[in-house]
Amino acid sequence: MASKYTLTRANICIEIPDHPRVLALDGGGIRGLSSLLILQNIMDEVGAKSKDPDPKPCKYFDLIGGTSAGGLIAIMLGRLGMVNFMDKRI
């Protein structure tokens, strides 16, 4: 599932070898919510670039884990495939 990436910075290209994509989520109160909001923005970008109308984190990350509430979120996103982010009209 992993592929090669190229990092370009200051006119220097570095080839990044195959590596697993890991999503780590922090837990507890507002940190769990902020993790979800950041992940929502990441998945919106992934969907726009891949033309996938409903990108799921379980399709794009090789390992999803977290602590406390982040662990529960990781189970819902990874094992159960749940992705219903909050309504953007809020």
Secondary structure, 3 states (H helix, E strand, C coil): CCCCEEEEECCEEEEECCCCCEEEECCCCHHHHHHHHHHHHHHHHHHHHHCCCCCCHHHHCCEEEECCHHHHHHHHHHHCCCCCCCCCCC
